[in-house]
Amino acid sequence: MRVSTRGDYGLRALIELAANYGGGPLQSSEIALRRHIPEQYLDQLLATLRKAGFIRSVRGPSGGHELVRPPDQITVKEVIEALEGSLSPVAWLDEPPEMTDHPHQCGQREIWERIRKATEEILSAYTVADLLEREPTAVAGRWVI
């Protein structure tokens, strides 16, 4: 599985929103600056995250974006699936037998199913709150690791 910039930047944005959870909305320009995400691209990701039910957006001068659920209730698996799609390493694994030209019973199937299952288990074991806890601490604009 390869996570694209959609998954990477989307998780970065959610981690930033998690750091501010309960503190009101953050503007996309703040998120973009703090997480080194191009703002136009971030706006697209935020729209996807809003449609997926992770964030809400508030209009107006004091508006911005905020998490809908607590960060410890948002799994990395949910986020990656919303941004990247299926976790299957091969597309035909998700297709019903009648919809694919790939033989459903083949020598490869078991390994791809095991990879998908392991990926799902690992990503389900982590929440956005877990990722936030692993973040370095910001001190006067510099990151201390």
Sequence and secondary structure as in RCSB ss.txt:
>XXXX:A:sequence
MRVSTRGDYGLRALIELAANYGGGPLQSSEIALRRHIPEQYLDQLLATLRKAGFIRSVRGPSGGHELVRPPDQIT
VKEVIEALEGSLSPVAWLDEPPEMTDHPHQCGQREIWERIRKATEEILSAYTVADLLEREPTAVAGRWVI
>XXXX:A:secstr
    HHHHHHHHHHHHHHHTTTS  B HHHHHHHHT  HHHHHHHHHHHHHTTSEEEE STT EEEESS GGG B
HHHHHHHHH    SSGGGGS GGG SS SS TTHHHHHHHHHHHHHHHHT BHHHHHHTS EEETTEEE 
